[in-house]
Amino acid sequence: MKRFCFALDLKNEAHLIEAYKTYHKKVWPEILESIKASGIESAEIYLVQNRLFMILDTNESFTLEMKAEMDANNEVVQKWETLMWDYQQALPEAKEGEKWMLMDCIFKL
């Protein structure tokens, strides 16, 4: 199993953060299907203030490049991502067009 961890910010407005949380209580079925079809076996998103932290546990064949290609070719995923961008904002260090930033693991027990 492979693990990937990402960070992203939400726009720091209480009503937008609450709306984002509401969407994630009822993620569209097509999005859940897409996540599973890509080889992601477990996904969790945590929130502190307006900072998001996402953990993905994947099968061994999963690659970020494959996931990006699958997402780019899925109209429903593109619609979801456009909608979510209404609530999200890039981290200050993000490159142009980059949303979720891959984090480096610096400690394991």
Backbone as ProteinMPNN parsed JSONL, in Angstrom:
{"seq_chain_A": "MKRFCFALDLKNEAHLIEAYKTYHKKVWPEILESIKASGIESAEIYLVQNRLFMILDTNESFTLEMKAEMDANNEVVQKWETLMWDYQQALPEAKEGEKWMLMDCIFKL", "coords_chain_A": {"N_chain_A": [[0.851, -1.178, 0.0], [0.469, 2.246, -0.759], [0.964, 5.559, 0.486], [-0.252, 8.852, 0.359], [-0.064, 12.263, 1.194], [-1.659, 15.365, 1.418], [-2.014, 18.969, 1.315], [-4.171, 21.811, 1.502], [-5.814, 24.961, 1.345], [-8.893, 26.37, 2.556], [-11.091, 29.016, 1.586], [-11.131, 31.598, 3.897], [-13.727, 31.956, 5.278], [-16.452, 31.618, 7.308], [-19.044, 30.711, 6.462], [-18.492, 29.604, 3.955], [-16.715, 27.567, 4.591], [-18.383, 25.936, 6.12], [-20.232, 25.209, 4.146], [-18.569, 23.752, 2.429], [-17.911, 21.582, 4.099], [-20.46, 20.472, 4.311], [-20.916, 19.602, 1.65], [-19.056, 17.531, 1.632], [-20.165, 15.708, 3.31], [-21.995, 14.477, 1.801], [-20.837, 13.361, -0.642], [-20.829, 13.271, -4.16], [-22.026, 10.339, -5.791], [-20.735, 9.535, -8.173], [-18.245, 10.669, -7.887], [-17.185, 9.297, -5.72], [-17.096, 6.736, -6.891], [-15.199, 7.228, -8.907], [-12.93, 7.795, -7.378], [-12.46, 5.313, -6.105], [-12.096, 3.679, -8.391], [-9.655, 4.548, -9.319], [-7.754, 3.388, -7.769], [-7.481, 4.202, -5.211], [-7.763, 3.291, -1.946], [-8.45, 4.152, 0.545], [-9.513, 7.233, 1.834], [-9.12, 10.268, 3.519], [-10.072, 13.412, 4.83], [-8.995, 16.077, 6.742], [-9.617, 18.927, 8.831], [-8.418, 21.997, 10.036], [-9.025, 25.066, 11.325], [-8.86, 26.893, 8.492], [-7.354, 25.168, 7.014], [-6.84, 22.322, 5.085], [-6.13, 18.824, 5.244], [-5.264, 15.986, 3.56], [-5.342, 12.478, 3.403], [-4.383, 9.789, 1.487], [-4.628, 6.39, 0.944], [-3.409, 3.958, -1.123], [-3.562, 1.394, -3.719], [-0.819, -0.621, -4.95], [-0.447, -0.141, -7.668], [-1.308, 2.388, -8.179], [-0.843, 5.699, -9.414], [-0.045, 9.168, -9.253], [-0.053, 10.505, -11.657], [-1.648, 8.87, -13.314], [-4.086, 9.123, -11.957], [-4.553, 11.874, -12.293], [-4.898, 11.96, -15.071], [-7.175, 10.329, -15.392], [-9.043, 11.915, -13.991], [-9.035, 14.249, -15.537], [-10.32, 13.382, -17.779], [-12.9, 12.91, -17.023], [-16.023, 14.098, -16.919], [-17.803, 14.597, -14.777], [-16.128, 14.616, -12.55], [-14.616, 16.858, -13.215], [-16.61, 18.808, -13.075], [-17.217, 18.665, -10.32], [-14.706, 19.412, -9.241], [-14.505, 22.05, -10.175], [-16.667, 23.192, -8.822], [-15.811, 22.783, -6.144], [-13.615, 24.462, -6.098], [-14.718, 26.9, -5.675], [-14.71, 27.142, -2.977], [-12.19, 26.546, -2.129], [-8.714, 27.576, -1.785], [-5.519, 28.166, -3.134], [-2.459, 27.136, -1.579], [0.006, 29.453, -0.348], [2.536, 28.839, -1.465], [1.975, 27.428, -3.748], [2.142, 26.374, -7.173], [1.141, 27.887, -10.288], [-2.158, 27.043, -10.993], [-2.058, 24.815, -9.355], [-3.585, 22.829, -6.928], [-4.248, 20.87, -4.468], [-1.441, 20.276, -2.535], [1.278, 18.088, -2.513], [2.576, 16.578, 0.353], [5.625, 16.168, 2.205], [6.754, 13.371, 3.98], [8.121, 13.576, 7.117], [8.546, 12.225, 9.435], [8.131, 9.047, 10.932], [6.762, 6.535, 13.024]], "CA_chain_A": [[0.0, 0.0, 0.0], [1.179, 3.524, -0.799], [0.256, 6.65, 1.159], [0.009, 10.208, -0.108], [-0.679, 13.275, 2.049], [-1.767, 16.637, 0.713], [-2.57, 20.116, 2.042], [-4.852, 22.84, 0.721], [-6.587, 25.868, 2.191], [-10.216, 26.855, 2.182], [-11.267, 30.454, 1.781], [-11.334, 31.726, 5.338], [-15.036, 32.536, 5.568], [-17.167, 30.56, 8.028], [-20.156, 30.128, 5.701], [-17.919, 28.791, 2.885], [-16.166, 26.362, 5.22], [-19.527, 25.084, 6.463], [-20.767, 24.662, 2.892], [-17.608, 22.74, 1.982], [-18.118, 20.426, 4.964], [-21.748, 19.879, 3.937], [-20.702, 18.838, 0.414], [-18.282, 16.328, 1.902], [-21.017, 14.745, 4.013], [-22.761, 13.801, 0.749], [-20.051, 13.413, -1.876], [-21.557, 12.682, -5.284], [-21.667, 8.928, -6.007], [-19.784, 9.416, -9.288], [-16.926, 11.039, -7.374], [-16.747, 8.144, -4.926], [-16.756, 5.682, -7.85], [-13.953, 7.62, -9.556], [-11.856, 7.637, -6.388], [-12.205, 3.879, -5.956], [-11.613, 3.14, -9.671], [-8.272, 4.973, -9.543], [-6.854, 2.615, -6.921], [-7.476, 4.744, -3.853], [-8.478, 2.364, -1.082], [-8.927, 4.899, 1.712], [-9.275, 8.676, 1.713], [-9.606, 11.05, 4.652], [-9.746, 14.839, 4.812], [-9.077, 16.706, 8.049], [-9.707, 20.384, 8.768], [-8.111, 22.831, 11.192], [-9.303, 26.425, 10.872], [-9.212, 26.786, 7.079], [-6.358, 24.306, 6.367], [-7.231, 20.94, 4.844], [-5.086, 17.823, 5.165], [-5.874, 14.792, 2.974], [-4.537, 11.257, 3.405], [-4.832, 8.763, 0.55], [-3.953, 5.095, 0.927], [-3.691, 3.445, -2.465], [-2.938, 0.132, -4.077], [0.549, -0.457, -5.447], [-0.416, 0.307, -9.068], [-1.754, 3.786, -8.242], [0.101, 6.799, -9.62], [-0.683, 10.485, -9.317], [-0.232, 10.841, -13.074], [-2.816, 8.144, -13.789], [-5.268, 9.755, -11.341], [-4.765, 13.16, -12.96], [-5.428, 11.686, -16.407], [-8.559, 9.866, -15.22], [-9.854, 13.061, -13.596], [-9.13, 15.185, -16.665], [-11.219, 12.801, -18.78], [-14.181, 12.605, -16.389], [-16.784, 15.351, -16.859], [-18.388, 14.794, -13.449], [-15.025, 15.021, -11.679], [-14.292, 18.245, -13.562], [-17.684, 19.642, -12.516], [-16.997, 18.673, -8.867], [-13.504, 20.202, -8.959], [-14.851, 23.455, -10.414], [-17.507, 23.581, -7.697], [-15.005, 22.835, -4.918], [-12.698, 25.599, -6.178], [-15.44, 28.053, -5.12], [-14.458, 27.136, -1.538], [-10.773, 26.319, -1.887], [-7.722, 28.526, -2.288], [-4.196, 27.552, -3.177], [-1.471, 27.527, -0.579], [0.859, 30.531, -0.873], [3.668, 28.298, -2.204], [1.492, 26.633, -4.882], [2.404, 26.821, -8.537], [-0.061, 28.277, -11.038], [-3.062, 25.941, -11.277], [-1.905, 23.724, -8.396], [-4.514, 22.865, -5.805], [-3.703, 20.068, -3.377], [0.016, 20.148, -2.594], [1.808, 16.88, -1.917], [3.401, 16.838, 1.532], [6.72, 15.255, 2.464], [6.762, 12.737, 5.296], [9.384, 13.85, 7.793], [8.658, 11.386, 10.619], [7.269, 7.867, 11.084], [7.058, 5.717, 14.196]], "C_chain_A": [[0.896, 1.241, 0.0], [0.314, 4.578, -0.128], [0.725, 7.981, 0.588], [-0.722, 11.173, 0.818], [-0.582, 14.623, 1.355], [-2.308, 17.718, 1.648], [-3.173, 21.093, 1.044], [-5.602, 23.727, 1.699], [-7.991, 26.064, 1.641], [-10.205, 28.373, 2.318], [-11.715, 30.646, 3.229], [-12.598, 32.522, 5.667], [-15.908, 31.413, 6.124], [-18.271, 29.915, 7.192], [-19.639, 29.261, 4.544], [-17.344, 27.486, 3.44], [-17.295, 25.407, 5.584], [-20.133, 24.448, 5.219], [-19.868, 23.542, 2.366], [-17.774, 21.461, 2.796], [-19.421, 19.713, 4.612], [-21.623, 19.062, 2.657], [-19.989, 17.521, 0.701], [-19.021, 15.329, 2.796], [-21.836, 13.929, 3.019], [-22.027, 13.952, -0.578], [-20.83, 12.693, -2.972], [-21.101, 11.238, -5.515], [-20.64, 8.741, -7.123], [-18.356, 9.756, -8.848], [-16.37, 9.883, -6.557], [-16.324, 6.986, -5.833], [-15.42, 5.979, -8.521], [-12.759, 7.43, -8.627], [-11.469, 6.159, -6.272], [-11.6, 3.282, -7.223], [-10.153, 3.488, -9.929], [-7.262, 4.164, -8.729], [-6.704, 3.182, -5.522], [-8.352, 3.837, -2.996], [-9.048, 3.036, 0.15], [-8.576, 6.365, 1.497], [-9.896, 9.364, 2.925], [-9.182, 12.492, 4.454], [-9.988, 15.376, 6.213], [-9.038, 18.215, 7.867], [-9.284, 20.991, 10.1], [-8.159, 24.278, 10.698], [-9.693, 26.365, 9.398], [-8.212, 25.922, 6.304], [-6.884, 22.886, 6.282], [-5.993, 20.057, 4.764], [-5.746, 16.545, 4.678], [-4.873, 13.643, 2.976], [-5.178, 10.277, 2.428], [-3.986, 7.518, 0.734], [-4.39, 4.402, -0.356], [-3.117, 2.048, -2.658], [-1.583, 0.421, -4.727], [0.603, 0.065, -6.881], [-0.822, 1.776, -9.229], [-0.584, 4.715, -8.533], [-0.681, 8.104, -9.671], [-0.946, 10.89, -10.756], [-1.456, 10.147, -13.66], [-4.098, 8.77, -13.244], [-5.584, 11.079, -12.027], [-5.367, 12.97, -14.351], [-6.877, 11.223, -16.338], [-9.475, 11.044, -14.892], [-10.073, 14.022, -14.757], [-10.127, 14.695, -17.711], [-12.598, 12.449, -18.222], [-14.941, 13.921, -16.169], [-17.353, 15.623, -15.468], [-17.303, 15.228, -12.466], [-14.655, 16.472, -11.954], [-15.338, 19.213, -13.007], [-17.516, 19.78, -10.999], [-15.812, 19.57, -8.521], [-13.76, 21.698, -9.161], [-15.694, 23.985, -9.264], [-16.677, 23.736, -6.422], [-14.055, 24.031, -4.923], [-13.381, 26.889, -5.723], [-15.137, 28.215, -3.634], [-12.971, 27.064, -1.193], [-9.926, 27.502, -2.354], [-6.353, 27.867, -2.186], [-3.352, 28.006, -1.992], [-0.549, 28.594, -1.17], [2.015, 30.03, -1.747], [3.267, 27.559, -3.478], [1.884, 27.265, -6.212], [1.078, 27.182, -9.196], [-0.887, 27.032, -11.366], [-2.973, 24.773, -10.306], [-2.893, 23.906, -7.249], [-3.9, 22.12, -4.631], [-2.204, 19.927, -3.569], [0.458, 18.9, -1.844], [2.755, 17.234, -0.775], [4.501, 15.779, 1.641], [6.582, 14.676, 3.867], [8.124, 12.989, 5.928], [9.566, 13.03, 9.066], [7.676, 10.228, 10.532], [7.694, 7.121, 12.335], [6.75, 4.279, 13.844]], "O_chain_A": [[1.932, 1.281, 0.663], [-0.914, 4.504, -0.166], [1.914, 8.207, 0.365], [-1.871, 10.93, 1.188], [0.449, 14.97, 0.78], [-2.972, 17.422, 2.642], [-2.739, 21.185, -0.104], [-5.983, 23.274, 2.778], [-8.241, 25.942, 0.442], [-9.41, 28.937, 3.069], [-12.586, 29.924, 3.715], [-12.542, 33.604, 6.251], [-16.08, 30.378, 5.48], [-18.419, 28.693, 7.212], [-20.286, 28.277, 4.186], [-17.477, 26.43, 2.822], [-17.177, 24.199, 5.378], [-20.506, 23.275, 5.239], [-20.357, 22.508, 1.911], [-17.776, 20.367, 2.231], [-19.477, 18.483, 4.616], [-22.157, 17.956, 2.574], [-20.291, 16.504, 0.077], [-18.538, 14.218, 3.009], [-22.312, 12.838, 3.336], [-22.523, 14.583, -1.512], [-21.416, 11.636, -2.739], [-19.906, 10.952, -5.44], [-19.768, 7.878, -7.023], [-17.386, 9.204, -9.367], [-15.198, 9.534, -6.697], [-15.313, 6.331, -5.577], [-14.596, 5.079, -8.686], [-11.703, 6.959, -9.049], [-10.29, 5.809, -6.335], [-10.684, 2.463, -7.14], [-9.48, 2.788, -10.686], [-6.058, 4.244, -8.972], [-5.889, 2.699, -4.736], [-9.533, 3.64, -3.284], [-10.016, 2.552, 0.737], [-7.482, 6.695, 1.039], [-11.034, 9.086, 3.306], [-8.083, 12.77, 3.975], [-11.049, 15.16, 6.798], [-8.499, 18.721, 6.883], [-9.732, 20.556, 11.16], [-7.435, 24.662, 9.78], [-10.756, 25.838, 9.073], [-8.215, 25.935, 5.073], [-7.32, 22.313, 7.281], [-4.943, 20.481, 4.281], [-6.687, 16.061, 5.306], [-3.713, 13.81, 2.601], [-6.367, 9.973, 2.528], [-2.758, 7.586, 0.686], [-5.581, 4.276, -0.638], [-2.296, 1.582, -1.868], [-1.254, 1.572, -5.015], [1.607, 0.658, -7.274], [-0.686, 2.338, -10.316], [0.509, 4.556, -7.99], [-1.84, 8.13, -10.084], [-1.947, 11.544, -11.046], [-2.217, 10.755, -14.413], [-5.077, 8.93, -13.974], [-6.745, 11.374, -12.309], [-6.243, 13.731, -14.761], [-7.713, 11.666, -17.126], [-10.564, 11.157, -15.455], [-11.172, 14.548, -14.936], [-10.71, 15.495, -18.443], [-13.377, 11.762, -18.884], [-14.551, 14.746, -15.343], [-17.38, 16.773, -15.03], [-17.532, 16.112, -11.641], [-14.407, 17.234, -11.02], [-15.003, 20.298, -12.532], [-17.655, 20.875, -10.453], [-15.902, 20.395, -7.611], [-13.272, 22.518, -8.383], [-15.467, 25.095, -8.783], [-16.832, 24.721, -5.7], [-13.724, 24.559, -3.861], [-12.703, 27.869, -5.416], [-15.29, 29.307, -3.087], [-12.551, 27.468, -0.109], [-10.344, 28.307, -3.186], [-6.079, 27.107, -1.257], [-3.514, 29.113, -1.478], [-0.35, 28.626, -2.385], [2.43, 30.726, -2.674], [4.139, 27.105, -4.219], [1.948, 28.485, -6.362], [0.013, 26.813, -8.7], [-0.371, 26.079, -11.948], [-3.746, 23.822, -10.427], [-3.017, 24.99, -6.678], [-3.11, 22.691, -3.879], [-1.744, 19.509, -4.631], [0.071, 18.677, -0.697], [3.629, 18.088, -0.923], [4.32, 14.637, 1.218], [6.325, 15.404, 4.826], [9.157, 12.658, 5.347], [10.609, 13.117, 9.714], [6.532, 10.401, 10.112], [8.881, 7.088, 12.662], [6.92, 3.389, 14.677]]}, "name": "protein", "num_of_chains": 1, "seq": "MKRFCFALDLKNEAHLIEAYKTYHKKVWPEILESIKASGIESAEIYLVQNRLFMILDTNESFTLEMKAEMDANNEVVQKWETLMWDYQQALPEAKEGEKWMLMDCIFKL"}
